[in-house]
């Protein structure tokens, strides 16, 4: 355990990337790879440079999608007894001055946490169970005061 997490207390919950976003990225990667292979086959049969350019474009889409998928898998929020850690930022419950939820069509899609120092921590919709996360943070900050 690092020095920051020992002052936060016991780990209560870990929230990772939304499974829906990971699933979409996986589907895009698989489909772009299939089109990449199809364009390579078409290029080998017809010897037209257009198919090779399309194959290259599908390969680039697949590589960027896989890179984004791998980096998003590391996106997680950990809630402890006395605070939370998100993207290498540690925040105690007593440091939070306000929590604002961002809503779209009545559902929470993100949040903004403002610390007493003025620093803002943005929670994006890429986190799974964002409504539950915001509810937990709001309930903890009410008790911390």
Buried (B, 14 or more C-beta within 10 A) or exposed (E): EEEEBEEBEEEEEEBBBBEEBBEEBEEBBEBBBEBBEBBBEBBEEEEEEEBBEBBBBBBEBBBEBBEBBEEBEEBBBBBBEBBBBBEEEBBBBEBBEEBEBBEEEEEBBBBBBBBEEEEEBEBEBBBBBBEEBBBBBBEBBEEEE
